[in-house]
Amino acid sequence: MKNIDLNFKKVSLAPMAGITDCVLRNLVREYSHSCLLTTEMISSEGLKNVHDCNIIKKSPTDSPIAYQISGHKPELMAQAAKFLENRADIIDINMGCPVKKVVCGNDGSALMKTPELAQDIVKAVDEAVNIPVSVKFRLGYTADSMNYVEFGQMMQEAGAKMITIHARTKAQMYSGKADWIKIKDLKHAVDIPVFANGDVVSIETAEQCLEQSQADGIAIGRGVLGDVTLPYRIEHFFETGERLPEPTIVDKLDMLTRHLEAEISMRGLDVGIKCIRKLYGYYISGIKNAAKYRATLVQIDDYGEMIKTIEQIRMESCLVH
């Protein structure tokens, strides 16, 4: 049977390029044992050259995990899915990425303009693997072409066992506000689980999103940056009604240190430090003089100096609070 097992409750970690690597997934998994994790987007075109790359690396604690693939050639997508099948619990197909270089290659959200091709891709992947296939897409390519309901129905007909929908159009990118209410129309039009994505950054927004969308669950993307406890805290709230406290500033700085050290361990000193730079702002958000601290951190290349600076931020923040 290929049906989706919803033992991962109502929360999944949305894929983010350059973000949802093995390190971040491990940090999320330390708190949540049931959240469905998702890899970074993996290009079916380039997969043959990255068999041992960190992008497909799997940790023993990753499951349940979806491996997300992108592309527009059904046969090549099927081959990629087959190659990744022994690592994955689910194969997820990206039809929602709005980034120019992806869309210009006819991948990602560009597939919403060619629903028949998108359907052929899902059919090919579903026939190639013995695990469930899911699809992530958006409301449409533009505000004038919101075909998400019909598109979702076509993905179900093609064999998809789950849908994740980002409640913006491709044209919106990540601007404006996610329109969770529209997801309700899709949920009522299909029989497979629908997960809502976009602007879920707290327990409160998760609750509002589920109420408005009537979705089966939520996919958390940018909300997890700087707070790897968020999926677990949302799960706990859905199960018990209890709102666990957000991480303190000290907690976040501890997470930052562990994240940095794990990236260095996996990628080496230079690449590890560069990889974590884009996350400094999230980890120190809310701290007084955060902009000043971030400007300092992104200039540091030495590990010892980095740790020293984080400790200085910790001390100064504790004095303020």
QUIDADA-V280027 format. One record per pair of residues at least 4 apart in sequence whose ideal C-beta (glycine too) atoms are under 7 Angstrom apart, sorted by the first residue. I is the first residue (numbers start at 1). J is the second residue. D is the distance in whole Angstrom. If there is no record, write none. Layout:
i->(I	I)
j->(J	J)
d->(D	D)
//
This chain:
i->(2	2	2	3	3	4	4	4	4	6	7	8	8	8	8	8	9	9	9	10	10	10	10	11	11	11	11	11	11	11	12	12	12	12	12	12	13	13	13	13	13	13	13	13	13	14	14	14	14	14	15	15	15	15	15	15	16	16	16	17	17	18	19	19	20	20	20	20	20	21	21	22	22	22	22	22	23	23	23	23	23	24	25	25	25	25	26	26	26	26	27	27	27	27	28	28	28	28	28	28	29	29	29	31	31	31	32	32	32	34	35	35	36	36	37	37	38	38	38	38	39	39	40	41	41	41	41	42	42	42	42	42	42	42	43	43	43	44	44	44	44	44	44	45	45	46	47	47	50	50	54	54	56	56	58	58	63	64	65	65	66	66	66	66	66	66	67	67	67	67	67	68	68	69	69	69	69	69	69	70	70	70	70	70	71	71	71	71	72	72	72	72	73	74	74	74	74	75	75	76	77	77	77	77	78	78	78	78	79	80	81	81	81	81	81	82	82	84	84	85	85	88	89	90	90	90	91	91	91	91	92	92	93	93	93	93	93	94	94	95	95	95	95	95	95	95	95	96	96	96	96	96	96	97	97	97	98	98	98	98	98	99	99	100	101	102	102	103	103	103	103	106	109	109	109	109	111	111	112	112	112	112	112	112	112	113	114	115	115	115	115	116	117	118	119	119	119	119	120	121	122	122	122	122	122	122	122	123	123	123	124	125	125	126	126	126	129	132	132	133	133	133	134	134	134	134	134	135	135	135	136	137	137	137	138	138	138	138	138	138	139	139	139	139	139	139	139	140	140	140	140	140	141	141	141	141	142	142	143	143	146	147	148	148	148	149	149	149	149	150	151	152	152	152	152	152	153	153	153	154	155	155	156	156	156	156	160	161	162	162	163	163	163	164	164	164	165	165	165	165	165	166	166	167	167	167	167	167	167	167	167	168	168	168	168	172	177	178	178	180	180	180	180	181	181	183	183	183	183	183	184	184	184	185	186	186	187	187	187	187	190	193	194	194	195	195	195	195	195	196	196	196	196	197	197	199	200	200	200	200	200	200	201	201	202	203	203	203	203	203	204	205	206	206	206	207	208	209	209	210	210	220	220	220	223	224	224	224	225	225	226	226	226	226	226	227	227	228	229	229	230	231	232	233	233	234	235	236	236	236	237	237	237	247	247	247	249	249	249	249	250	250	250	251	252	252	253	253	253	253	253	254	255	255	256	256	256	257	257	257	258	259	259	259	260	260	260	261	262	263	263	263	263	264	264	264	264	264	266	267	267	267	268	269	269	270	271	272	273	273	277	279	280	280	280	280	281	281	284	284	284	284	285	287	287	287	288	289	290	291	292	293	293	294	296	297	300	300	300	302	303	304	305	306	307	308	309	310	311	312	313	314	315	316	317)
j->(131	132	161	132	161	132	161	162	193	193	34	12	34	35	36	64	34	235	238	216	217	218	238	35	217	218	220	231	234	235	35	36	38	195	217	219	20	28	35	36	37	38	220	224	231	38	197	219	220	221	20	38	39	40	41	68	20	40	221	40	41	40	24	40	24	25	38	39	40	40	54	26	54	57	59	266	27	259	262	263	266	28	29	37	59	62	30	59	61	262	228	255	258	259	32	35	37	224	228	231	33	37	61	228	229	232	231	232	235	235	231	235	64	66	62	65	65	66	68	92	67	68	55	68	70	94	97	47	55	56	67	68	69	70	47	70	71	69	70	71	76	77	80	71	76	50	80	83	55	56	266	267	84	87	62	87	89	89	88	89	88	89	90	91	92	134	84	87	88	91	92	92	94	77	80	81	91	93	94	94	97	102	107	108	76	77	80	107	106	107	111	117	77	78	120	121	124	79	124	80	81	121	124	125	82	124	125	128	83	84	85	91	125	128	129	128	129	88	91	129	131	131	131	131	132	134	125	129	131	133	134	136	121	122	125	133	135	108	136	108	109	111	112	118	135	136	137	108	109	136	137	138	166	102	108	109	103	108	109	170	173	103	108	104	105	107	108	108	109	110	170	110	137	138	141	170	117	118	137	138	140	141	147	151	170	141	118	119	147	151	154	120	121	122	123	154	155	158	124	125	126	133	135	155	158	159	160	127	158	159	128	129	133	133	158	159	133	161	162	159	160	161	160	161	162	163	164	155	160	163	164	148	151	165	148	165	166	168	169	170	146	148	167	168	169	179	182	145	146	147	148	169	145	169	170	171	169	171	169	171	169	151	152	165	186	153	185	186	189	154	155	156	163	186	189	190	157	189	190	158	160	163	160	190	191	192	192	192	192	193	190	192	194	195	197	219	183	186	194	196	197	197	198	178	179	180	182	183	196	197	198	172	176	178	198	176	199	198	199	196	209	212	213	212	213	187	194	196	213	215	188	213	214	189	190	194	194	213	214	215	194	216	215	216	215	216	217	218	219	209	213	215	218	219	221	205	205	206	209	218	220	223	205	223	206	207	233	234	237	243	208	209	210	218	234	211	212	213	218	215	218	224	230	231	230	228	230	231	279	282	252	279	282	283	285	246	247	255	233	247	234	235	236	237	244	238	239	240	242	244	241	242	243	251	252	255	253	287	317	321	254	314	318	255	256	283	257	283	310	313	314	258	259	283	260	283	310	261	307	310	262	263	276	279	264	276	306	265	266	267	272	275	276	268	269	272	273	303	272	271	272	275	272	273	303	274	275	276	301	306	298	283	284	294	297	298	285	294	290	293	294	313	290	293	313	317	320	293	294	295	296	297	313	298	309	309	305	306	309	306	307	308	309	310	311	312	313	314	315	316	317	318	319	320	321)
d->(7	5	6	7	6	5	5	5	6	6	6	7	5	6	4	5	5	5	7	7	4	7	5	5	6	6	7	5	5	5	6	4	7	6	7	5	6	6	6	7	5	6	6	6	6	6	5	4	6	4	5	4	6	6	6	5	5	7	6	5	5	7	6	7	5	6	6	6	5	6	6	6	7	5	5	7	7	6	4	5	6	6	6	5	7	6	7	5	6	7	4	7	7	6	6	6	7	7	5	6	7	7	5	7	5	4	5	4	6	7	4	7	5	6	6	5	7	5	6	6	5	6	6	5	5	5	6	6	6	6	7	6	5	7	6	6	6	5	7	3	5	5	4	6	7	6	5	6	6	7	6	7	7	7	5	5	6	5	6	6	6	7	4	7	4	6	4	6	4	6	7	4	5	6	5	6	7	6	7	4	7	7	5	6	6	5	7	6	4	5	6	7	6	6	5	5	4	7	6	6	6	5	6	5	6	4	5	4	6	6	6	5	5	5	5	5	6	5	7	5	6	6	6	6	5	5	6	6	6	5	5	6	6	6	6	7	5	6	6	7	6	4	6	6	6	6	4	6	5	5	5	5	5	5	3	6	7	7	5	4	5	7	7	6	7	5	4	5	6	4	7	5	7	5	6	4	6	4	6	7	6	5	6	6	7	5	6	6	7	5	5	7	7	7	6	5	7	4	6	6	6	6	6	6	4	6	5	6	5	6	6	7	5	5	7	3	7	4	7	6	6	6	6	6	4	7	7	5	5	6	4	7	6	6	7	7	5	6	6	6	5	5	6	6	5	7	6	5	4	5	6	5	5	6	5	7	6	5	6	7	7	5	6	6	6	7	5	5	5	6	7	7	5	5	6	5	6	6	6	6	4	6	6	5	7	5	7	6	6	5	7	6	5	4	5	5	6	6	7	7	6	4	5	4	5	5	6	6	6	7	4	4	7	6	6	5	6	3	4	6	5	4	4	5	7	6	7	5	4	6	6	6	5	6	6	6	5	7	5	6	7	4	5	6	6	6	5	6	5	5	4	4	5	4	6	6	5	5	5	5	5	5	5	4	7	6	6	6	5	6	6	6	7	5	5	6	6	6	6	6	6	5	6	6	6	6	5	7	6	4	6	7	3	5	6	7	6	6	6	6	6	6	6	6	5	6	6	6	6	6	7	6	6	4	5	7	6	6	5	7	6	6	7	6	6	5	7	7	6	6	5	6	6	7	6	4	6	6	7	6	6	6	6	7	6	5	7	6	6	6	4	5	5	7	5	3	7	7	7	4	4	6	6	6	6	6	6	7	6	7	5	6	6	5	5	6	6	5	5	5	6	7	6	7	7	5	5	6	6	6	7	6	5	6	6	6	5	5	6	7	7	6	6	7	6	6	7	6	6	6	6	6	7	7	6)
//
